[in-house]
């Protein structure tokens, strides 16, 4: 559940306004009940948007929480398909826009006045949140969303296959590429990084000792080490050792479970499904170090709840979000640990959640704490798209990595000027 399901923020197609508006036309089909009718309690009707999480039970849980809220009639739109963000952004332009929606912190939503300031409801419990999550939702001292779950992502592997091939857990990109080669057989590919490789764009940048942006919002990803890493990935791409046409993308654990690959990039959310299928024959490691100055990295994705500042019921929506994502700790823990495994952003919950205290989940928490990188609110959809293009053009096609990085830097620079002047 997280990135999981049908749209991983790393696999996002660019939001082009035209696509968004085109999608708006078909949106009504997602559910004819707009939830705008009279509700319970204050009589407010609220609509919340969720992407379709992959794990069984999540949709029912979200609807169960909403039903337990007595102050308003809350309707859930459960958005299936691969283009949650296109449907969301298109809906936000219409009169049927949701009051509350999940997404990732992105500064353009703050600058355009799309999301409400939630500082007043978070302030009393701010110290109980992972401070990196607070930082990633803060602009000019105000907090604009509430993190619901933290979703670390790793490379998962089958220890039995490592033993058979006599290989150790890779800590460098060279070792990962070598392991993929040794693990590839006529039936099994060595490694799966997603069908279009975009899930590892940011991990490659971090593992090469670079970053998406500097603390003062300048591009920080265009380095020789990143270019070198892209070259190595190009070699891996053409080696025949990568799984490139899996039936489901990397947010889904099925490639590893079905024995199509020996190692797979995926998220902590998939651990229960993997353990059910493979028992103890499952391990994890961070994205390996790239170049001599690099350091292993863990991408911490996740989902956050926002209030539509342009909605009709902003105060009622804020009340609901406070009730569910701040006051109801039992629901927050249920959401984080009962369907897939996620780390609750509330430190008190992360520390008390029994399911995360031992075995593979505990190992995941440890790697998250040691190597985790969080969303940067200044890193927008357009910037994500620009760096995904670098992968498409230099890894999947044979473009020069440095030239591709230069082109992406120009695009990112232009976006930063629009946002920060």
C-alpha positions as CSV (number, residue, x, y, z in Angstrom):
1,X,0.0,0.0,0.0
2,X,1.8,3.2,-0.6
3,X,3.6,4.1,-3.5
4,X,2.5,0.8,-4.0
5,X,-0.5,0.3,-5.8
6,X,-1.3,2.0,-8.9
7,X,0.8,5.1,-8.9
8,X,4.2,5.4,-7.5
9,X,5.2,9.1,-7.3
10,X,8.4,8.0,-8.9
11,X,6.6,6.6,-11.9
12,X,4.6,9.6,-12.5
13,X,3.9,10.7,-16.0
14,X,4.2,14.5,-16.3
15,X,1.2,16.5,-15.5
16,X,0.5,18.2,-18.8
17,X,-2.5,20.5,-18.4
18,X,-4.1,19.1,-21.6
19,X,-4.0,15.6,-20.2
20,X,-5.4,16.9,-16.9
21,X,-8.3,18.6,-18.6
22,X,-9.0,15.7,-20.8
23,X,-9.2,13.4,-17.7
24,X,-11.5,15.9,-16.1
25,X,-14.3,15.0,-18.5
26,X,-14.3,11.3,-17.5
27,X,-13.9,11.9,-13.8
28,X,-17.6,11.7,-12.9
29,X,-17.6,8.0,-13.7
30,X,-15.4,7.4,-10.6
31,X,-18.5,7.6,-8.5
32,X,-21.8,9.3,-9.0
33,X,-22.3,10.1,-5.3
34,X,-20.4,13.3,-5.0
35,X,-20.9,13.3,-1.2
36,X,-22.1,16.9,-1.4
37,X,-25.5,16.0,0.1
38,X,-26.5,16.6,3.7
39,X,-24.2,14.9,6.1
40,X,-24.5,13.9,9.7
41,X,-23.6,16.2,12.6
42,X,-23.0,19.7,11.2
43,X,-24.7,18.6,7.9
44,X,-21.5,19.1,5.9
45,X,-20.7,16.7,3.1
46,X,-17.0,16.1,2.5
47,X,-15.3,14.2,-0.3
48,X,-11.8,12.6,0.0
49,X,-9.6,11.2,-2.8
50,X,-7.3,8.2,-2.3
51,X,-5.3,6.4,-5.0
52,X,-6.1,2.7,-5.2
53,X,-3.6,1.0,-2.8
54,X,-2.6,-2.5,-3.9
55,X,-3.0,-4.3,-0.6
56,X,-6.4,-6.0,0.2
57,X,-8.4,-4.3,2.9
58,X,-7.1,-0.7,2.6
59,X,-10.1,0.7,0.8
60,X,-12.5,-0.9,3.4
61,X,-10.4,0.5,6.2
62,X,-10.4,4.1,4.8
63,X,-14.2,3.9,4.4
64,X,-14.6,2.5,7.9
65,X,-12.6,5.4,9.4
66,X,-14.7,7.9,7.4
67,X,-17.9,6.3,8.6
68,X,-16.9,6.5,12.2
69,X,-16.6,10.3,11.9
70,X,-19.8,11.8,13.3
71,X,-19.4,15.5,12.4
72,X,-19.8,15.2,8.6
73,X,-20.8,12.8,5.9
74,X,-17.5,11.8,4.3
75,X,-17.5,10.1,0.9
76,X,-14.4,8.4,-0.4
77,X,-13.4,8.4,-4.1
78,X,-11.1,5.4,-4.6
79,X,-9.2,6.3,-7.8
80,X,-8.0,3.3,-9.8
81,X,-5.7,3.2,-12.8
82,X,-2.2,4.5,-13.3
83,X,-2.9,8.2,-13.4
84,X,-4.1,9.2,-10.0
85,X,-2.3,12.5,-10.1
86,X,-3.8,13.4,-13.5
87,X,-7.3,12.7,-12.2
88,X,-6.6,14.5,-9.0
89,X,-5.2,17.6,-10.6
90,X,-8.0,17.6,-13.2
91,X,-10.7,17.3,-10.5
92,X,-9.1,20.2,-8.6
93,X,-10.0,22.4,-11.5
94,X,-13.7,21.6,-11.4
95,X,-16.6,22.3,-9.1
96,X,-16.5,18.6,-8.0
97,X,-13.1,19.0,-6.5
98,X,-12.3,16.9,-3.4
99,X,-12.2,18.6,0.0
100,X,-9.5,16.4,1.2
101,X,-6.9,14.4,-0.9
102,X,-3.7,12.4,-0.5
103,X,-0.6,13.3,-2.4
104,X,3.1,14.2,-1.9
105,X,4.3,17.6,-0.6
106,X,5.0,19.9,-3.7
107,X,5.6,23.6,-3.4
108,X,3.5,24.5,-6.5
109,X,0.4,23.5,-4.6
110,X,1.3,25.9,-1.9
111,X,2.3,28.8,-4.2
112,X,-0.9,28.4,-6.2
113,X,-3.1,28.5,-3.0
114,X,-4.4,25.0,-3.7
115,X,-3.6,23.5,-0.2
116,X,-4.7,24.9,3.1
117,X,-2.3,25.8,5.9
118,X,-2.6,23.1,8.6
119,X,-0.1,24.6,11.1
120,X,-2.7,25.2,13.7
121,X,-3.9,21.6,13.9
122,X,-0.4,20.1,13.7
123,X,1.4,22.5,16.1
124,X,0.3,20.9,19.4
125,X,1.7,17.4,18.3
126,X,4.5,18.6,16.0
127,X,7.2,17.3,18.3
128,X,5.7,13.8,18.0
129,X,6.2,13.7,14.2
130,X,9.4,12.6,12.4
131,X,11.0,16.0,12.0
132,X,12.1,15.2,8.4
133,X,8.3,14.7,7.6
134,X,7.5,18.1,9.2
135,X,10.4,19.8,7.2
136,X,9.2,18.2,3.9
137,X,5.7,19.8,4.4
138,X,6.9,23.3,5.5
139,X,7.1,26.5,3.5
140,X,8.0,29.8,5.1
141,X,7.3,28.3,8.5
142,X,3.9,27.0,7.7
143,X,2.9,23.3,7.5
144,X,0.7,22.3,4.5
145,X,0.0,18.6,4.9
146,X,0.0,15.8,7.3
147,X,2.1,12.7,6.6
148,X,0.1,9.5,7.0
149,X,2.7,6.9,6.3
150,X,6.4,6.7,5.5
151,X,7.4,4.2,2.9
152,X,11.0,3.2,2.7
153,X,12.0,1.4,-0.5
154,X,14.9,-1.1,-0.9
155,X,16.3,-3.9,-3.0
156,X,14.7,-7.2,-1.9
157,X,16.5,-10.4,-2.6
158,X,16.3,-14.2,-2.1
159,X,19.1,-15.3,0.2
160,X,18.8,-18.9,-1.1
161,X,19.7,-17.8,-4.6
162,X,22.6,-15.7,-3.3
163,X,23.9,-18.7,-1.4
164,X,23.6,-20.9,-4.5
165,X,25.5,-18.3,-6.7
166,X,28.0,-17.8,-3.8
167,X,27.6,-14.0,-3.7
168,X,27.5,-11.5,-0.9
169,X,24.9,-8.6,-0.5
170,X,26.1,-5.8,-2.8
171,X,27.2,-2.5,-1.3
172,X,28.4,-0.8,-4.5
173,X,26.8,-0.4,-7.9
174,X,29.6,-2.5,-9.5
175,X,28.8,-5.3,-7.0
176,X,25.0,-5.0,-7.8
177,X,25.7,-5.3,-11.6
178,X,28.0,-8.2,-11.0
179,X,25.4,-10.0,-8.7
180,X,22.7,-9.5,-11.4
181,X,25.0,-11.2,-13.9
182,X,25.7,-14.1,-11.6
183,X,22.1,-14.6,-10.7
184,X,20.7,-14.5,-14.2
185,X,19.7,-17.9,-15.6
186,X,17.7,-19.0,-18.6
187,X,14.5,-18.7,-16.4
188,X,15.3,-16.0,-13.9
189,X,16.6,-12.4,-14.4
190,X,19.1,-11.1,-11.9
191,X,17.4,-7.8,-11.1
192,X,14.2,-5.8,-11.5
193,X,14.2,-2.0,-11.1
194,X,10.8,-1.3,-12.5
195,X,9.7,-1.6,-16.1
196,X,11.0,1.9,-17.0
197,X,13.6,2.1,-14.3
198,X,12.2,5.5,-13.0
199,X,11.8,4.2,-9.4
200,X,15.6,4.4,-8.9
201,X,16.2,7.9,-10.4
202,X,16.5,9.6,-7.0
203,X,18.3,6.7,-5.2
204,X,21.0,6.8,-7.9
205,X,21.4,10.6,-7.3
206,X,21.7,10.2,-3.5
207,X,23.9,7.1,-3.7
208,X,26.3,9.0,-5.9
209,X,26.7,11.6,-3.1
210,X,24.6,14.2,-4.9
211,X,21.1,15.5,-4.2
212,X,18.0,16.8,-6.1
213,X,18.4,20.4,-4.9
214,X,20.8,22.3,-2.6
215,X,19.4,23.7,0.7
216,X,18.9,27.1,-1.1
217,X,17.0,25.5,-4.0
218,X,19.6,25.2,-6.8
219,X,20.0,22.0,-8.9
220,X,22.4,19.5,-7.2
221,X,22.0,16.4,-9.3
222,X,24.3,17.2,-12.3
223,X,27.6,15.7,-11.2
224,X,30.2,13.5,-12.7
225,X,29.4,10.7,-10.3
226,X,25.8,10.7,-11.3
227,X,26.8,10.7,-15.0
228,X,29.1,7.7,-14.3
229,X,26.3,5.9,-12.5
230,X,24.1,6.4,-15.5
231,X,26.8,4.9,-17.7
232,X,27.0,1.8,-15.5
233,X,23.2,1.5,-15.6
234,X,23.3,1.7,-19.4
235,X,25.7,-1.3,-19.3
236,X,23.3,-3.2,-17.0
237,X,20.3,-2.3,-19.3
238,X,22.0,-3.8,-22.3
239,X,23.4,-6.8,-20.5
240,X,20.3,-9.0,-20.6
241,X,20.4,-9.4,-16.8
242,X,17.5,-6.9,-16.1
243,X,13.9,-7.9,-16.0
244,X,12.3,-5.4,-18.3
245,X,8.8,-6.6,-19.2
246,X,7.3,-7.8,-15.8
247,X,3.5,-8.2,-15.8
248,X,3.3,-5.7,-12.9
249,X,5.5,-2.8,-12.0
250,X,8.0,-2.7,-9.2
251,X,5.5,-1.5,-6.6
252,X,4.0,-5.0,-6.8
253,X,6.1,-7.8,-5.3
254,X,4.9,-10.4,-7.9
255,X,8.1,-10.4,-10.0
256,X,10.1,-11.7,-7.0
257,X,7.3,-13.9,-5.6
258,X,6.8,-15.6,-9.0
259,X,10.5,-16.3,-9.4
260,X,10.9,-13.9,-12.4
261,X,13.8,-12.2,-10.7
262,X,16.4,-12.8,-7.9
263,X,16.4,-9.1,-6.7
264,X,13.7,-6.5,-7.0
265,X,13.3,-2.9,-6.1
266,X,10.1,-2.5,-4.0
267,X,8.7,-0.9,-0.9
268,X,8.3,-2.0,2.7
269,X,4.5,-2.2,2.1
270,X,5.1,-5.4,0.1
271,X,6.8,-7.3,3.0
272,X,3.7,-9.1,4.3
273,X,2.9,-10.5,0.8
274,X,6.5,-11.5,0.2
275,X,6.8,-13.2,3.6
276,X,3.5,-15.1,3.0
277,X,4.8,-16.4,-0.3
278,X,8.5,-16.9,0.5
279,X,8.7,-17.4,4.2
280,X,12.2,-16.5,5.5
281,X,13.8,-16.5,2.1
282,X,13.7,-12.8,1.8
283,X,16.2,-10.0,2.6
284,X,16.7,-6.3,1.9
285,X,19.5,-3.9,1.3
286,X,19.7,-0.2,0.4
287,X,20.4,1.2,-3.1
288,X,24.2,0.6,-3.3
289,X,26.9,3.3,-3.2
290,X,27.8,4.9,-6.6
291,X,31.4,6.0,-7.1
292,X,34.0,6.5,-4.4
293,X,32.3,9.5,-2.7
294,X,28.8,8.0,-2.6
295,X,26.8,6.4,0.2
296,X,24.0,3.8,0.2
297,X,20.5,5.3,0.2
298,X,17.0,4.4,1.0
299,X,14.2,6.4,-0.7
300,X,11.5,7.2,1.8
301,X,8.3,7.8,-0.1
302,X,4.9,8.0,1.5
303,X,1.5,9.7,1.3
304,X,0.2,12.8,3.0
305,X,-3.2,14.3,3.5
306,X,-4.0,17.7,2.2
307,X,-7.0,20.0,2.5
308,X,-8.2,21.8,-0.7
309,X,-7.9,25.5,0.2
310,X,-10.3,26.3,-2.7
311,X,-13.0,23.9,-1.5
312,X,-16.4,24.9,-0.1
313,X,-15.9,23.4,3.4
314,X,-12.3,24.2,4.3
315,X,-12.9,24.4,8.1
316,X,-15.0,21.2,8.2
317,X,-12.3,19.5,6.1
318,X,-9.6,20.6,8.5
319,X,-11.6,19.3,11.4
320,X,-12.0,15.9,9.7
321,X,-8.2,15.7,8.9
322,X,-7.4,16.6,12.5
323,X,-9.8,14.0,13.8
324,X,-8.4,11.2,11.7
325,X,-4.7,11.9,11.2
326,X,-3.9,13.5,14.5
327,X,-6.5,12.4,17.1
328,X,-7.2,8.8,16.1
329,X,-3.9,7.0,16.9
330,X,-5.6,3.6,16.7
331,X,-6.6,4.2,13.1
332,X,-3.2,5.6,12.2
333,X,-1.5,2.5,13.5
334,X,-4.0,0.3,11.7
335,X,-3.5,2.1,8.4
336,X,0.3,1.8,8.8
337,X,0.7,-1.8,9.8
338,X,-2.5,-3.9,9.2
339,X,-2.4,-4.1,5.3
340,X,1.1,-3.6,4.2
341,X,4.0,-2.5,6.4
342,X,4.7,1.3,6.6
343,X,6.4,3.4,9.2
344,X,4.0,5.7,11.1
345,X,5.3,9.3,10.9
346,X,4.3,9.8,14.5
347,X,7.4,8.8,16.5
348,X,5.3,7.5,19.5
349,X,3.5,5.1,17.1
350,X,6.6,4.1,15.2
351,X,8.1,3.1,18.5
352,X,5.1,1.2,19.9
353,X,4.0,-0.6,16.7
354,X,4.6,-4.3,17.5
355,X,4.7,-5.5,13.9
356,X,7.7,-3.3,13.2
357,X,9.8,-4.5,16.2
358,X,11.4,-7.7,14.9
359,X,12.5,-9.5,11.7
360,X,12.4,-8.0,8.3
361,X,10.2,-4.9,9.2
362,X,12.6,-4.0,12.0
363,X,15.5,-4.3,9.5
364,X,13.5,-1.9,7.2
365,X,13.1,0.6,10.0
366,X,16.8,0.4,10.8
367,X,17.8,1.1,7.1
368,X,15.2,3.9,6.9
369,X,16.8,5.5,10.0
370,X,20.3,5.1,8.8
371,X,20.1,5.8,5.1
372,X,16.7,7.5,4.5
373,X,16.0,10.4,2.2
374,X,12.7,12.3,2.3
375,X,10.7,14.2,-0.3
376,X,11.8,17.7,-0.9
377,X,8.8,20.0,-1.2
378,X,10.7,22.1,-3.9
379,X,11.1,19.0,-6.1
380,X,8.0,19.2,-8.3
381,X,6.3,17.0,-10.9
382,X,8.1,18.9,-13.7
383,X,11.5,18.3,-12.1
384,X,10.7,14.6,-11.5
385,X,9.8,14.4,-15.2
386,X,13.0,16.1,-16.3
387,X,15.2,13.6,-14.4
388,X,13.1,10.7,-15.6
389,X,13.8,11.9,-19.1
390,X,17.5,11.6,-18.3
391,X,17.0,7.9,-17.5
392,X,14.9,7.3,-20.6
393,X,17.5,9.0,-22.9
394,X,20.8,7.9,-21.4
395,X,20.0,4.4,-19.9
396,X,17.2,3.1,-22.1
397,X,18.4,4.9,-25.1
398,X,22.1,5.5,-25.6
399,X,22.3,9.3,-25.1
400,X,25.3,10.9,-23.5
401,X,24.6,11.1,-19.7
402,X,26.3,14.4,-19.1
403,X,24.5,16.1,-22.0
404,X,21.2,14.6,-20.7
405,X,22.0,15.9,-17.2
406,X,22.8,19.4,-18.6
407,X,19.5,19.5,-20.4
408,X,17.6,18.4,-17.2
409,X,19.4,21.0,-15.2
410,X,18.2,23.8,-17.6
411,X,14.6,22.6,-17.2
412,X,14.9,22.3,-13.4
413,X,16.5,25.8,-13.3
414,X,13.6,27.3,-15.3
415,X,11.1,25.7,-12.9
416,X,13.0,26.9,-9.8
417,X,13.0,30.5,-11.2
418,X,9.2,30.3,-11.7
419,X,8.8,29.1,-8.1
420,X,11.4,31.1,-6.3
421,X,12.2,34.0,-8.6
